Structures are given as C-alpha cells and as structure tokens.
Amino acid sequence: MEHYSLVFLLCLSTTHVCFAQQTDNMHIIIDGRQPLKSEDQSTWLTHPAILQAANLARSYWLKQNTVYQEDFRIMASSQGNFTRSESRQSAVLYLLSRWPRCCSNMGLAIIEDNQLVRNIVFAGGTHHLFSVADINHDQLDELALVSSFGMGGSNETTLRIISLPARETVLLGTMPLAYDNCATLREDSLLSTFRISINNDAVDKIELEEFQADCEHPEDVMVTSVKSIMIETKQLNDEYIDLPIN
C-alpha cells in the first residue's frame, strides 16, 4: 500500500458549488447535505471530439455486451489540468447505455484544444464529475466522480477521487456521500449524509463526519460519528480502460 501526503482541497470546479471552507485545522472537500449543481451540457452533444470518443466507446461496448440499448447523453463536464500540467483541458463524462442495469456503459473524454487526448471507458452509475485541487503533488488536477446505486428502496451515493497521469487511472480514495433507505418504509429508516474534510494535522487522512436524520423529519440533522480513513492509491487500469485514439 502506498500513501501520499495530501494538500487540502480548495474547492470544486466553477461549474459546481464550492464548499471548501477554512477553519483552524479543517478544510472541507464536500458536504453531502448540499446538492450538486447541474448545468446544461447540450453543447457537447455535437462536439467533434465527443462524437469521436462516443463512436470509439460504442464499438468497445457492443463487443462486451450481449444486450446494448443506446442512450447517449452528456452527464457532466469540468475544466482543469488532468493529464498534462499547465494545460486547459475539459473532462466530459458521457453515457452510452444504461444496460446492464447494474453497470451503465460510461465514458470519460479528456479534450484539449478541441482534440480528444484520452478516452476512458468504465462501467457504473456515475452521474456527476468535477475537478478538485492537486492531491498528490503531481501538478495535475484530480477528478471526483459521484455515483449512485439503488435497490429495494435504498440508495447509496459515493465519491471517488481519481488521478490521470500518462495512460493510467489511479484511485486516491472512495468515500460515502449519502445513504437513503427511507423508501423501504422501515421503522428504523434513516437518511445519512457525510461531510468529507482534510485535517492539516494529519494530511495523509480524510475525515468523514456522518449526519443522520429521521425520514419523517429530514430537517433535524445530527452528527452521529466522526472517523478518519487513510489515503491509499490503487491502479484502476483494468476497471478504467483507455481506448486507442485513431
């Protein structure tokens, strides 16, 4: 297991709400009690680099799935220096098919000067994307991916932070953001959300504060636990697959 020292995350990209706030020791990455903003992504639907990325990804997924149901749409985009320092790149998250239901066929395109420079495919229910500050001091901005999965009246939302050095996808952490089982109508149903922070006194850890509320009174929120998790890195090259760019 490798450990990186963390710098605090200043804020999310300008296309989303900036939650970062400074206290004496803590810097907030994101607060799960606050909704993420979504913006109109329709301009990307006809962008030549996105159409190129989608065509390459479509060929890949058609070979992987026995059933494929086209549902091409742009989920989110963000700007930063993702694969090359001192660059102005766009990261565009796109969906090709919501089938199979557990593992939607997703793509992540990195565009620089209107050219496709990386095209990464992966499976999962990812619906938001935004940039965060450089965590591991490699002069590249990291990306946060927000995914949700629901079953039987329960829905879980997670935050995954990845780094995109040359031809690699590196996981820097996976953390819960929200858990909602109110639709199960059980007596013990709860709404749980998490605030994710960095502590300056322990920069190799992320602190998770859990808040819970009764389903019938969601406004009555209380802190129920605070815990720290170690930052670890993991290669995701088998899960996030770089497609060749013609």
Residue frames as qw, qx, qy, qz and C-alpha x, y, z in Angstrom:
[[0.000, 0.889, 0.459, 0.000, 0.00, 0.00, 0.00],
 [0.406, 0.242, -0.009, 0.881, 1.32, 3.43, -0.95],
 [0.163, -0.813, -0.454, 0.325, 0.45, 6.62, 0.91],
 [0.341, 0.513, 0.143, 0.775, 0.57, 10.15, -0.46],
 [0.144, -0.375, -0.399, 0.824, 0.62, 13.33, 1.55],
 [0.146, 0.729, 0.615, 0.262, -2.44, 15.42, 0.86],
 [0.050, 0.026, -0.096, 0.994, -2.83, 19.10, 0.46],
 [0.308, 0.458, 0.628, -0.549, -6.27, 20.42, 1.33],
 [0.262, 0.460, 0.685, 0.501, -8.78, 20.67, -1.48],
 [0.024, -0.116, -0.106, 0.987, -9.61, 24.29, -2.03],
 [0.542, 0.348, 0.261, -0.719, -12.90, 23.93, -3.87],
 [0.645, 0.343, 0.672, 0.119, -14.82, 22.17, -6.58],
 [0.331, 0.200, 0.474, 0.791, -14.84, 23.37, -10.16],
 [0.143, 0.156, 0.078, -0.974, -16.63, 26.56, -11.06],
 [0.461, -0.140, -0.601, -0.638, -19.46, 24.57, -12.62],
 [0.603, -0.434, -0.669, 0.023, -20.40, 23.24, -9.19],
 [0.424, -0.875, -0.035, -0.229, -20.91, 24.69, -5.76],
 [0.450, 0.452, -0.568, 0.520, -17.66, 25.47, -3.96],
 [0.720, -0.614, -0.286, -0.148, -17.99, 24.04, -0.47],
 [0.696, 0.063, -0.386, 0.602, -14.41, 24.43, 0.66],
 [0.298, -0.888, -0.021, -0.350, -14.26, 26.42, 3.86],
 [0.511, 0.337, -0.574, 0.543, -11.33, 27.03, 6.14],
 [0.637, -0.752, -0.091, -0.140, -11.38, 26.58, 9.88],
 [0.335, -0.809, 0.483, 0.017, -8.39, 26.41, 12.19],
 [0.388, -0.372, 0.829, 0.157, -7.45, 22.85, 11.20],
 [0.552, 0.309, 0.774, 0.019, -10.08, 21.53, 8.82],
 [0.214, 0.351, -0.404, -0.817, -10.72, 22.08, 5.13],
 [0.680, 0.300, 0.563, -0.363, -13.98, 20.77, 3.75],
 [0.181, -0.074, 0.784, 0.589, -13.87, 18.90, 0.44],
 [0.373, -0.245, -0.559, -0.699, -17.60, 18.41, 0.03],
 [0.335, 0.007, 0.646, -0.686, -20.70, 18.29, 2.19],
 [0.035, -0.195, -0.931, -0.305, -23.19, 15.57, 1.24],
 [0.097, 0.602, 0.644, -0.463, -26.04, 17.59, 2.74],
 [0.195, 0.646, -0.104, -0.730, -25.69, 20.12, -0.08],
 [0.795, 0.468, 0.386, -0.020, -26.98, 19.28, -3.60],
 [0.455, -0.187, 0.480, 0.726, -24.59, 19.32, -6.54],
 [0.384, 0.659, 0.027, -0.646, -25.43, 21.81, -9.24],
 [0.618, 0.227, 0.662, 0.358, -26.04, 20.62, -12.78],
 [0.146, 0.613, -0.173, -0.757, -25.57, 22.75, -15.87],
 [0.778, 0.554, 0.105, -0.275, -26.73, 22.43, -19.45],
 [0.501, -0.406, 0.661, 0.384, -24.31, 20.10, -21.26],
 [0.727, 0.552, 0.391, -0.119, -26.06, 20.09, -24.64],
 [0.300, 0.863, -0.335, -0.231, -23.25, 21.91, -26.45],
 [0.285, -0.482, 0.819, 0.125, -21.07, 18.83, -26.02],
 [0.768, 0.237, 0.558, -0.205, -23.56, 16.57, -27.80],
 [0.726, 0.675, 0.124, 0.051, -22.36, 17.66, -31.24],
 [0.157, -0.847, 0.473, 0.186, -18.73, 18.43, -30.41],
 [0.739, 0.475, -0.462, -0.122, -16.50, 16.52, -32.90],
 [0.157, 0.440, -0.820, 0.330, -14.16, 15.24, -30.18],
 [0.537, -0.075, 0.631, -0.555, -17.08, 13.90, -28.13],
 [0.854, 0.339, -0.028, -0.393, -18.63, 12.24, -31.18],
 [0.530, 0.513, -0.672, 0.064, -15.24, 10.65, -31.88],
 [0.137, -0.317, 0.812, -0.471, -14.98, 9.45, -28.28],
 [0.706, 0.080, 0.412, -0.570, -18.54, 8.08, -28.30],
 [0.806, 0.420, -0.302, -0.289, -18.02, 6.21, -31.56],
 [0.371, 0.438, -0.790, 0.216, -14.89, 4.51, -30.24],
 [0.303, -0.169, 0.740, -0.576, -16.58, 3.68, -26.94],
 [0.790, 0.187, 0.105, -0.574, -19.69, 2.39, -28.69],
 [0.715, 0.393, -0.566, -0.117, -17.61, -0.12, -30.65],
 [0.124, 0.328, -0.835, 0.425, -15.99, -1.28, -27.42],
 [0.473, -0.035, 0.590, -0.654, -19.26, -1.75, -25.51],
 [0.806, 0.263, -0.166, -0.504, -21.01, -3.52, -28.39],
 [0.601, 0.336, -0.723, 0.055, -18.30, -6.17, -28.20],
 [0.018, 0.229, -0.786, 0.574, -18.63, -6.51, -24.42],
 [0.467, 0.115, 0.526, -0.702, -22.42, -6.73, -24.01],
 [0.176, 0.256, 0.917, 0.252, -24.95, -9.21, -25.34],
 [0.044, 0.822, 0.561, 0.088, -27.59, -6.50, -24.92],
 [0.304, -0.149, -0.008, 0.941, -26.91, -2.85, -25.72],
 [0.091, 0.818, 0.565, 0.058, -29.51, -0.09, -25.59],
 [0.382, 0.310, 0.043, 0.870, -28.28, 3.22, -26.93],
 [0.267, -0.880, -0.391, 0.047, -28.94, 6.16, -24.61],
 [0.565, 0.201, -0.068, 0.797, -26.19, 8.62, -25.48],
 [0.198, -0.934, -0.209, -0.209, -26.13, 11.68, -23.24],
 [0.370, 0.461, -0.416, 0.691, -23.65, 14.05, -21.59],
 [0.594, -0.577, -0.539, 0.153, -23.72, 13.77, -17.81],
 [0.362, -0.896, -0.010, 0.259, -21.25, 16.45, -16.68],
 [0.679, 0.517, -0.093, 0.514, -18.08, 18.31, -17.60],
 [0.484, -0.832, 0.008, 0.269, -15.29, 20.15, -15.82],
 [0.510, 0.786, -0.224, 0.269, -12.11, 22.06, -16.62],
 [0.614, -0.720, 0.311, 0.090, -8.58, 21.58, -15.33],
 [0.282, 0.658, -0.692, -0.092, -5.10, 20.18, -15.94],
 [0.909, -0.178, 0.216, -0.309, -5.92, 16.49, -15.86],
 [0.960, 0.120, 0.125, 0.218, -3.29, 14.72, -17.98],
 [0.609, 0.339, -0.023, 0.716, -0.74, 17.48, -18.56],
 [0.331, -0.614, -0.318, 0.642, 0.35, 20.29, -16.28],
 [0.020, -0.505, 0.096, 0.857, -0.28, 23.90, -17.26],
 [0.006, 0.196, 0.775, 0.601, -2.90, 22.89, -19.80],
 [0.463, 0.130, 0.238, -0.844, -6.53, 23.89, -20.25],
 [0.173, -0.032, -0.944, -0.279, -8.45, 20.66, -20.65],
 [0.655, -0.142, 0.053, -0.740, -12.07, 19.62, -20.42],
 [0.065, -0.027, 0.991, -0.110, -13.17, 16.37, -18.83],
 [0.595, 0.014, -0.185, -0.782, -16.52, 15.24, -20.22],
 [0.315, -0.014, 0.916, -0.249, -18.49, 12.40, -18.67],
 [0.557, 0.162, -0.357, -0.732, -20.84, 10.66, -21.10],
 [0.617, 0.026, 0.728, -0.298, -23.28, 7.76, -21.01],
 [0.245, 0.215, -0.733, -0.597, -23.84, 5.37, -23.90],
 [0.616, -0.231, -0.661, -0.361, -26.15, 2.71, -22.48],
 [0.473, -0.466, 0.435, -0.608, -27.90, 2.19, -19.16],
 [0.977, -0.049, 0.043, -0.205, -27.90, -1.56, -19.77],
 [0.518, -0.385, -0.763, 0.049, -26.97, -3.75, -18.00],
 [0.343, -0.843, -0.251, -0.330, -28.83, -2.03, -15.18],
 [0.732, -0.601, -0.068, 0.314, -26.11, -2.54, -12.61],
 [0.577, -0.359, 0.326, 0.657, -23.29, -1.31, -14.78],
 [0.435, 0.861, 0.162, -0.208, -24.11, 1.52, -17.17],
 [0.755, 0.234, 0.217, 0.573, -21.71, 1.91, -20.09],
 [0.142, -0.948, -0.051, 0.281, -19.84, 5.14, -19.35],
 [0.708, 0.386, 0.041, 0.590, -17.07, 7.11, -20.98],
 [0.325, -0.845, -0.030, 0.424, -14.71, 9.88, -19.86],
 [0.639, 0.588, 0.152, 0.472, -13.25, 12.06, -22.58],
 [0.401, -0.668, 0.020, 0.627, -10.35, 14.45, -21.99],
 [0.509, 0.734, 0.311, 0.325, -10.26, 17.23, -24.57],
 [0.379, -0.624, 0.089, 0.678, -7.53, 19.79, -25.18],
 [0.059, 0.432, -0.397, -0.808, -7.61, 22.40, -27.97],
 [0.735, 0.300, 0.004, -0.608, -10.78, 20.71, -29.24],
 [0.570, 0.350, -0.732, -0.128, -8.86, 17.46, -29.73],
 [0.911, -0.355, -0.044, -0.205, -9.54, 14.16, -27.97],
 [0.171, 0.675, -0.680, 0.229, -6.42, 13.30, -25.94],
 [0.040, -0.109, 0.962, -0.248, -7.79, 10.46, -23.78],
 [0.682, -0.131, -0.289, -0.659, -10.91, 8.31, -23.94],
 [0.023, -0.185, 0.907, -0.377, -11.57, 6.11, -20.91],
 [0.658, -0.249, -0.448, -0.551, -14.45, 3.65, -20.64],
 [0.018, 0.107, -0.854, 0.508, -15.81, 2.16, -17.43],
 [0.421, -0.440, -0.718, -0.338, -18.99, 0.66, -16.01],
 [0.248, -0.308, -0.644, 0.655, -21.09, 2.14, -13.23],
 [0.027, -0.817, -0.565, -0.109, -23.80, 4.55, -12.24],
 [0.382, -0.285, -0.075, 0.876, -21.67, 7.71, -12.35],
 [0.167, 0.801, 0.543, 0.187, -23.72, 10.87, -12.85],
 [0.061, -0.997, 0.043, 0.019, -21.57, 13.81, -11.71],
 [0.791, 0.101, -0.034, 0.602, -17.97, 14.82, -12.29],
 [0.020, -0.990, 0.034, -0.133, -15.93, 17.79, -11.09],
 [0.618, 0.443, -0.409, 0.505, -12.30, 18.76, -10.61],
 [0.623, -0.771, -0.072, 0.112, -10.52, 19.06, -7.28],
 [0.007, 0.901, -0.433, -0.012, -7.15, 20.52, -6.41],
 [0.628, 0.430, -0.638, 0.114, -3.92, 18.58, -6.89],
 [0.822, -0.534, 0.045, -0.193, -3.87, 16.00, -4.10],
 [0.932, -0.193, 0.133, 0.278, -0.69, 14.03, -4.74],
 [0.224, -0.811, 0.292, 0.455, 1.60, 16.88, -5.84],
 [0.631, 0.093, 0.612, 0.467, 1.99, 15.65, -9.43],
 [0.019, 0.337, -0.199, -0.920, 0.95, 19.05, -10.89],
 [0.226, -0.235, -0.755, -0.569, -2.28, 17.54, -12.21],
 [0.519, -0.171, 0.229, -0.806, -5.80, 18.28, -11.06],
 [0.128, 0.074, 0.983, -0.105, -7.72, 15.30, -9.76],
 [0.451, -0.193, -0.457, -0.742, -11.26, 14.36, -10.73],
 [0.331, 0.026, 0.760, -0.559, -14.11, 13.48, -8.41],
 [0.379, -0.122, -0.738, -0.545, -16.76, 11.10, -9.70],
 [0.452, -0.046, 0.536, -0.712, -20.12, 10.83, -7.98],
 [0.376, -0.026, -0.849, -0.371, -22.01, 7.57, -8.43],
 [0.565, -0.126, 0.425, -0.696, -25.31, 6.25, -7.09],
 [0.349, 0.002, -0.907, -0.234, -26.85, 2.82, -6.88],
 [0.533, -0.152, 0.340, -0.759, -30.29, 1.91, -5.62],
 [0.446, -0.045, -0.870, -0.204, -32.06, -1.34, -4.82],
 [0.437, -0.429, -0.782, 0.116, -35.08, -2.33, -2.76],
 [0.271, -0.900, -0.308, -0.149, -35.89, 1.20, -1.65],
 [0.569, -0.673, 0.104, 0.461, -32.32, 2.07, -0.65],
 [0.572, 0.770, -0.010, 0.283, -29.96, 4.39, -2.49],
 [0.674, -0.545, 0.100, 0.488, -26.26, 4.88, -1.86],
 [0.424, 0.888, -0.069, 0.163, -24.13, 7.72, -3.28],
 [0.792, -0.369, 0.108, 0.475, -20.33, 7.55, -3.25],
 [0.187, 0.945, -0.236, -0.126, -17.49, 9.91, -4.11],
 [0.898, -0.019, 0.209, 0.386, -14.44, 8.55, -5.91],
 [0.020, 0.921, -0.265, -0.285, -11.31, 10.66, -6.47],
 [0.892, 0.187, 0.262, 0.317, -9.06, 9.66, -9.36],
 [0.134, -0.759, 0.366, 0.522, -5.83, 10.94, -10.89],
 [0.822, 0.529, 0.210, -0.012, -5.00, 10.65, -14.60],
 [0.256, -0.668, 0.542, 0.441, -1.23, 10.54, -15.15],
 [0.354, 0.466, -0.613, -0.531, 0.01, 9.34, -18.54],
 [0.616, 0.083, -0.703, -0.346, -2.11, 6.38, -19.71],
 [0.301, -0.127, -0.866, 0.378, -3.09, 5.48, -16.15],
 [0.471, -0.612, -0.198, -0.604, -6.07, 5.89, -13.87],
 [0.368, 0.086, -0.729, 0.570, -5.17, 5.99, -10.19],
 [0.500, -0.691, -0.452, -0.260, -7.69, 5.82, -7.36],
 [0.185, 0.400, -0.474, 0.762, -6.94, 8.13, -4.44],
 [0.150, 0.059, 0.733, -0.661, -9.99, 7.33, -2.37],
 [0.359, -0.379, -0.676, -0.520, -13.61, 6.12, -2.33],
 [0.015, 0.058, 0.605, -0.794, -15.90, 7.62, 0.30],
 [0.016, 0.617, 0.787, 0.022, -19.62, 7.53, 1.09],
 [0.017, 0.179, 0.075, 0.981, -21.53, 10.73, 0.37],
 [0.558, -0.102, 0.168, -0.806, -25.14, 9.79, 1.14],
 [0.142, -0.099, -0.983, -0.053, -27.25, 6.78, 2.08],
 [0.488, -0.006, 0.114, -0.865, -31.05, 6.90, 1.94],
 [0.134, -0.122, -0.978, -0.106, -33.28, 3.94, 2.80],
 [0.331, 0.158, 0.378, -0.850, -36.41, 5.97, 3.52],
 [0.608, 0.163, -0.399, -0.667, -38.31, 4.36, 0.66],
 [0.345, 0.022, -0.937, 0.058, -38.11, 0.99, 2.42],
 [0.546, -0.512, -0.156, -0.645, -40.68, 2.36, 4.92],
 [0.686, -0.174, -0.637, 0.306, -39.00, 0.50, 7.76],
 [0.457, -0.858, -0.232, 0.008, -39.30, 1.83, 11.29],
 [0.616, -0.571, 0.162, 0.517, -35.52, 2.26, 11.51],
 [0.590, 0.597, 0.270, 0.473, -35.17, 4.00, 8.12],
 [0.354, -0.746, 0.005, 0.564, -32.68, 6.88, 8.12],
 [0.539, 0.810, 0.004, 0.230, -31.12, 9.44, 5.82],
 [0.681, -0.529, 0.143, 0.485, -27.35, 9.57, 6.26],
 [0.493, 0.839, -0.061, 0.222, -25.04, 12.14, 4.67],
 [0.794, -0.288, -0.008, 0.535, -21.30, 12.73, 5.00],
 [0.117, 0.978, -0.168, -0.026, -19.05, 15.75, 5.13],
 [0.905, 0.103, 0.009, 0.412, -15.58, 14.97, 3.79],
 [0.092, -0.980, 0.168, -0.044, -12.66, 17.04, 5.08],
 [0.736, 0.315, -0.364, 0.476, -8.88, 17.21, 5.30],
 [0.574, -0.807, -0.055, 0.131, -7.18, 17.81, 8.64],
 [0.331, 0.849, -0.357, 0.207, -3.98, 19.88, 8.40],
 [0.404, -0.633, 0.624, -0.214, -2.55, 17.99, 11.33],
 [0.617, -0.067, 0.783, 0.046, -2.97, 14.61, 9.60],
 [0.417, 0.576, -0.257, -0.655, -2.75, 15.26, 5.87],
 [0.159, 0.196, -0.924, -0.287, -2.49, 11.56, 4.95],
 [0.080, 0.354, 0.901, -0.238, -6.05, 11.04, 6.19],
 [0.254, -0.347, -0.377, -0.821, -9.54, 12.08, 5.22],
 [0.133, 0.115, 0.724, -0.667, -12.08, 12.78, 7.92],
 [0.289, -0.358, -0.708, -0.536, -15.68, 11.67, 7.48],
 [0.240, 0.056, 0.538, -0.806, -18.43, 13.23, 9.55],
 [0.140, -0.334, -0.874, -0.325, -21.71, 11.35, 9.36],
 [0.327, 0.015, 0.242, -0.914, -25.02, 13.14, 9.79],
 [0.065, -0.291, -0.945, -0.133, -28.30, 11.31, 10.27],
 [0.374, 0.010, 0.108, -0.921, -31.90, 12.40, 10.08],
 [0.436, 0.275, 0.811, -0.276, -35.21, 10.66, 10.58],
 [0.188, 0.268, 0.719, 0.613, -37.08, 10.15, 7.31],
 [0.079, -0.784, -0.608, -0.096, -40.15, 11.93, 8.64],
 [0.201, -0.961, -0.036, 0.190, -38.10, 14.89, 9.87],
 [0.798, 0.320, 0.040, 0.509, -35.18, 15.33, 7.42],
 [0.095, 0.855, -0.105, 0.498, -34.54, 18.85, 8.73],
 [0.630, -0.712, 0.267, -0.159, -33.49, 17.50, 12.14],
 [0.793, 0.423, -0.374, 0.229, -29.90, 16.52, 11.37],
 [0.564, -0.765, 0.307, -0.046, -27.36, 15.44, 13.97],
 [0.338, 0.612, -0.714, 0.043, -23.73, 14.32, 13.86],
 [0.938, -0.257, 0.026, -0.229, -23.55, 10.63, 14.71],
 [0.886, -0.216, 0.188, 0.364, -19.93, 9.72, 14.04],
 [0.226, 0.905, -0.348, -0.098, -16.54, 11.12, 13.05],
 [0.883, -0.199, 0.350, 0.241, -13.82, 8.89, 11.72],
 [0.093, 0.778, -0.481, -0.393, -10.59, 9.11, 9.74],
 [0.938, 0.231, 0.248, 0.074, -9.54, 6.95, 6.81],
 [0.466, -0.479, 0.461, 0.584, -6.06, 6.60, 5.41],
 [0.540, 0.707, -0.201, -0.411, -5.41, 7.82, 1.88],
 [0.631, -0.196, 0.698, 0.276, -4.23, 4.96, -0.31],
 [0.382, 0.557, -0.403, -0.618, -3.56, 4.66, -4.03],
 [0.664, 0.093, 0.742, 0.005, -4.64, 1.90, -6.35],
 [0.048, 0.235, -0.635, -0.734, -4.24, 1.38, -10.08],
 [0.597, 0.383, 0.513, -0.483, -7.59, 1.13, -11.88],
 [0.162, 0.439, -0.608, -0.642, -6.30, 0.37, -15.36],
 [0.008, -0.125, -0.974, -0.191, -8.35, -2.85, -15.57],
 [0.096, 0.620, 0.700, -0.341, -11.52, -1.05, -14.49],
 [0.235, 0.867, 0.035, -0.437, -10.98, 2.25, -16.31],
 [0.746, 0.102, 0.506, 0.421, -9.81, 1.28, -19.78],
 [0.043, 0.670, -0.255, -0.696, -8.00, 3.69, -22.10],
 [0.763, 0.493, 0.417, 0.033, -9.17, 3.22, -25.66],
 [0.491, -0.066, 0.384, 0.779, -6.77, 3.87, -28.56],
 [0.260, 0.780, 0.177, -0.541, -7.48, 7.16, -30.30],
 [0.709, 0.411, 0.430, 0.379, -7.42, 6.98, -34.07]]
